[in-house]
Amino acid sequence: MQINRLAILGLATFGLACAANAQIAISAGTYSANDSAVRNVFGRNAFALGLAFGRSTREGRAGGGFDLVGLSLNAPGNRFQTVGATYGFEVQSGNDTNAMTYFRANAGLAYYDFSLSAPLVPADDRYFRPITTFEAGVVLSKRFTVSAQYLLMPDAGNLNFSGFRIQALFSLVR
């Protein structure tokens, strides 16, 4: 029985964050890879679910700081997962309004784990490589944020998993 490594990492991080009494949020959205072969296997708009730490209001996020990024794609016989730590800079506007906006650019190191089969290039590998993200979003309430994110990732085999994600983030704790 194969266990989803990203799910285990998420649960472990969730437990550590709860122990530290951190703000927890869940995100859900869609992901579309640039590479047409990747889209054909995983779907044009693959479902993406995740955990986030910190307030959805983005309090204390302006300026430089660390962030976590992750992506998990699964289809019959094919799997691609990455999780990384990045450092970036965030600019915010409209802090005293009902819809604060932000833009964040990050770069860092990520762990990639994939197993690809036909019709993709057969490959099974794990490695550390760079990851870069660009994100723009709107904070709509103290618990709800929507954002668009571009993930720039190195090729896995002959495939490019870089792509665009649209997500909604809901804080579980205020």
C-alpha positions, 0 to 999 in steps of 0.5 A: 500500500503506497502512502501519499508522502505529501499527506503525511508531511501535511499531517505532521506539520499540522500537528506541529502547528497545533502544538505551537497554537498557530493559525491554520487554514485550508486551501482548495483550487485548481492547477493547470500545468504549462506542458500539454502532455502533463495537462493531458494526464493530470487534467487541464484544471487538476484539483489542488488541496492544501494546508496553510499556516498564518492568518488569511488576513495576511497580517504581518506578511508585508515585507520579507519572510519565509513561506511554504509551497506544495503541489500534489498531482495524481492520476492512474499510474502517475504521481508528482509531488513537491514541497518547498521552503521559500523566502520572498517579499510581499507588497500589500495595499488597501490595508484599511479596506474591505478588500486588501490586495497583495503581491508576493514573489518567492524563491527557494528550495523544494523536494520533488518526488515523482513516478511517471508512466506511459503516456508520460516519459517513464521515470521515478525520481526524487531530488532537491531543486529550486522553486519560484512562485509569484502570487497575487490575491485579495483578502475578502474577510478575516477568514477568506482570501482568494489568490492566483499563483504561478509556480516555476519549477524545473523539468522532471524528465522531459516534462515541465510541471510549471503552471498556474494555480487559482485557490481560495483560502479559509482560516479555521481559527481566527 
